[in-house]
Amino acid sequence: MGPSPAVADVRNAVRDSLLDLDSGALVLVACSGGADSLSLAAALAFVAPRQRLRGGAVTVDHGLQPGSAGRARDVAAALTRLGLDPVECVSVSVPEAGTHGGPEAAARAARYGALASVAERTGAAAVLLGHTLDDQAETVLLGLARGSGARALAGMAPQRGRYRRPLLSVRRRTTRAACAALDLPVWDDPHNLSPRFARARVRHEAMPVLEAALGPGVAEALARTAGQLRADADYLDAVAEMEAERAGGGSTTLLIEHLAVLPSAIRTRVLRGAAAAAGCPVGSLTASHVEQLDALVTGWRGQRWIDLPGGVRGLRRDGQLRFSRDSAPAGDSPAGSVPMAGAANDVPGWDREGWPWTRTTWEQT
């Protein structure tokens, strides 16, 4: 008798995501102990040896809840029992709220830093993340509500560098059913239930209302939208990268003459990337900041600079747009001192694992 349909679905998704890896490669799974990542870990433990791969795991203790260290050790023990090796339990220090755009974003930054460190040290070819189709739908809906643009609506990438998300076509209910079928103890993070967090409100309040009003299939439709828009956003980002090179002088010094003739969709991507390259925290770079930078190029009325997050300054001078942390020359006036018609409200952008153009406050667990 074969596995349950839910277990088979998760295993098949993992198997398909690893087909390109060389024999003997190490694959790590990031596991919090929740149903999504735990079912993913169990699938990796089953699939890896059958594809001549090595399967390991990492669990991260953020230290944000009482008993988190003991819980992380329990998760590590469960991963070891599944047959994964190596299994690492890593403790991280999460900066205070606001440092990286909010508590979720700060925890996420610390978590990805830990995953990257373990992957580098162990030589892992891939790190699997347990985001599901439901997570993708929530990401798209949050991006739509925040007006964050095409990149936000493109959602999370199935693969970006070493990070892979095999379960983006799998529903959350399937991962929970897989854990039940395998008798795996699931830990439900109370943060995922707290109405303090926008994603939790979308998950437990907005999505049920949408499905009640529009019928089943809303999550699948939102996930399809992400896939369709991702191809467009990837193309625009690639064009913007080429145009940034052609703008001359390096990524933090751009020729106004070249920028001015670019289509807005490309120019704003170039500006966002240049600000990030100069040291502006992408999690704090808003649509309003980019609009003001764009005004230095297309709506210049004598304003010289704008101040950006992270102490970065965008300065127009001698036909160039320059990004630096230098203080402004005496007598200059910031662009912010000149009113801008129609300036947008600050809107957070969305992240792509280090891709410079955009940023999320919280992509997922």
N, C-alpha and C positions, 0 to 999 in steps of 0.2 A: 504494500500500500504506500502510495507516494505522499508527499507533504500536503498540507492544507493549501487551498488556492491562494490564501494570503501569503503564506510562507513562500510558495512558488513564485508569486508575483515579485516579491522583494528580491529573492535570489536571482530571478531572471534579469531584473533591472541592474543588479550589481554585476552579474556576469557580462552583460552587454557593455557596461561602462569600462570594463577592464580589458577588452579584447586586444587593444593596441599595445599593451605592456609586454616587455621582454620577459622571458622565463627567468625566475629567480628574483624578480623585482619585489621590493618591499612596499606594501600598501598599508597605510595607517587609516583607522577610522576614528573620528572625533566623537566621543560618546559622553553624554551627560547623564545617562541612565533613564532618560525618557523613552517613550515607545518608539519614536522615529529613529533615534540614533542607536537604540538597543537592538531593534530589528535589523538595522543596517549592519551592526557589528556581528550579529549571529549569521547573517547572510554572507558576510565577508569570510567568517571562519569556515563556512561550508564551501564557498566558491574558490577561495584562494588556492588551496592545495590541488584542487581539480584543474586549475589553470596554471599549475606550476609556478605559483606566486607565493610570497610570504605575507601573512596577514598579521598586523599588529594594531595597537590602539593607544589612544591618548585620552585621558579624562582630566579636565581642568577644574580646580577648586578656586572659585573667585573670592571666597571668603566673605561673601555678602550676606549670608544667612547663618543663624546658629546651627551648629552641627555639620557645617558644610565639609569640613576636613574628613570627618568620619564617613560621611556619605560618599565622598570621592573615593575613599579607600574601599568601601563596599562595592562601588561600581567597578573599580580596578580588579577586585577579586572576582566579580562576576565575568568580566572580560577574560580573565585568565582561565576560568573554568570553561569558557567557550572554546579554548584552544588557541587564542591569539597570543602572539609572542613576537616582539616585546610588547609589554603593557606598561605605560608610564602614567603616573599620577603627578600632575604639575600644579603647584600653588602659584597664584599670581596676585599682584597688588593692583587693585583697580583705583585709578585716580578719582578724586572727588568729582561729583556731578558738575557738568559744565566744562570740564577740561577737554573733553572730546565730543561735546555737543549733547550731553545728557548721560544719565547713568547707564542706559542700555548700550549706547555707543561706546562709552568708556570701557564697559565690560567686554564688549565685542573686540575692541582694539587690543585689550590685554590678552584675550583668548587667542586671537589670530597670531599675536606675537609669540605666544607659547607654542602654538601648533607649528609655526614656521621654524622656531628654534629646535624642536624635537625632530622635525622632518629633515632639517639640515644636518643635525648631529647623527641621525640614523641612516641618512642617505635614502630616504623614502622617495619613491618615484611618484606617489600620489597620496593625497589625503582626502578621504571621503567625508562628506558632510550630509547630515540627515534631513535636509530641507525637502518637503513634500510638495505635491501639487497645491495643497491648501495654503501652504506658506507662500507659494508663488502668487496665488490669487490675492492673498492679503497684501502682499508687497505692491502689486499693481493697483489695488484699490486705494491703498495709502498714498501712492504716488499721484493718482488721479485726484484725490481729495486735496492734496497739498499743492497741486498745480506745478509739479516738479519737472514736467517736460518728458520728451520721448524716452530718454534714458531710464527714467524712473518707471515708465510704463513697460519698458523692456524687461523689467524684473531681474531675476538672478540668472546667471549664466550656468548652463549644465557643466561647463568646464572653463576654468580660468587659471592658467599656469598649472601648478600641482594640485589645485583644489578641484574636486569633482563632486557633483550632486546627482547621484544615480536615481534618486527617488522623486525627481520633479514631475514624473508622470504617474506617481503612485499617491493615492489618497491617504490622508492621515488615519482614517478608520481601518485601512488595510494594514498599516504598521502595527496598530494596536491589536488587531485580530491575529497578526503573525506572532506577536509576543505572547498572547494568550494560548495560541496553539503550541508554542514551544515551552510554555510554563516559565516564562521569564518574568522576574519581578520588575515592575515598571515604577519609576519615581516620577511623579507629576510636580513640576516646579510651580510653587504657588505664585510666582511672578507672572506665569502664563494665564492666571485667573484674575489678576488684580486689575480693576478698572482704572488704576492710575496710569496704565500704559496704553498708548493708542492702539498698538497691535492687539492687545487683549480685548479691547472694546470692539475692534473690527471683527475679531474671531468669534466672540460670544454674543455680540449684539447686532452689528451691521450685516454680517453674512447671513445669519438666519432670517433677518427681515427681507433681504434681497431675494433669497430663495423662496420665501413665502409669497412675495409679490410677483416674482418673475418665473417661478417654477424651478425644478432641479436643473443642474447643469451650469449654474452661474460660475462656480469655481473653475470648471473646465474651460468655459468661454474666456474668462479672464486670463487663464494660463495660456490659451491659444493666442490671445492678443499679445502677450509678452513675447512669445516666440516669433510672431510676425514682425513686431516692432524692433526686436533685437537685431535682426538682419539689417534693417534700415539704419539703426543707430550705430551699429558696428561700421557700416560703410561710411557714414558721415564722420565718425571719429577718425577713421583711417585717412580720409581726405584732409581733415583738419590737421592731422599730424604732418602730412606732407606740406601743407601750406604754412605751418609754423616754421618748418625748415627753410622754406623759400622766403619767408619774411625777413631773414637775415639777422646776423649778429648774435645768434644764440637764442635759446628759448626765453630768456628774461629781457631781451631787447628786440623789439619788433618794429619794422618800418611801417609808419602810418600809411604811406602811399600804397603799400601792398595790402594792408588790412582793409583799407577803405573800399576796395573794389570787390572784396569777397562777399559772397552771399551771407546773409545774417546767420543762417544755421551753421555755417562753417566758421565765420569770424568769432562768434561767441564761444565756440568750442576752443578755438585757438587762445582766446583771452583767458578762459577758465584754466586751461592747461598751463599757460605761462604763469599765472598767479600761483598755482599749485607748485610749479617748479621753483618758484622764488621762495617758497617756504610758507605760503598761506595754508593753514589747515583746511583741507577740503571739506571736512565736516561742518565748518563754519562759513564756508563761502556760499552766499545765497544768490538767488536770481537778481536781487536788487544790486548786489555788488557787481555782478557781471554787466548789468544794464548801465551802471555808472561808468564802468570801464569802456563799454561800447560808445558811450557819449563822448569820451575823450577822443575817439576816432571819428565818429560820424556826426556828432552834435557839438563840436568844440566851439566855445564862446569865450575863450581866454582862460578857462579854468586849467590849472596845472596838474593837480594830482588828486587821488582819492586814497584814503587810508583803509586798508583791508585787515581782516583778522590775522593775528600772528605777528603784528608789527610790520607787515609788508605794505609798501606804498607803490601805487601805480602812478607814474609821472610822465606827462607829455612834454617833450623837449627836443628841439632841433630835428623835427620830423620823425621822431621815434617815440614809441611807448616803452618806457623802462620800468622794470619791476625790481625793487630793492628794499632793504631794511634801513637805508640811509635816511636821516632826517631831511626835511625839505629845506632848500636854500631860503635865506631870509628874504622876506618881501613877497614870496610866492603865496598864492591863495589856494586852498584845497578845492577840488571840484565840488565837494559837498557844500561849499559856501554859495554856489550858483544853483538856484532852484532848477530842478529837472521836471519837466512836464511829464505826467503819466508814469512816474516811477512806481515800480511794482512793490508790493509788500514783500518782506523777507520770506523766502520759501526755501526750506532745506532741500538739498539735492540728494543724490543716491550713489552709493559706492559700488565699485567693481574690483575688489581686492587689489587696490593700489593703482587702478587705472586713473589717470590724472584728471579726466574731464569732469567727473561727477562724484557724488558721495551720498551715503545714506546715514540717517541718524541711527537706524537699527535695521539691518537687513534680516536678521533672524537670530536664532539661538546659537 
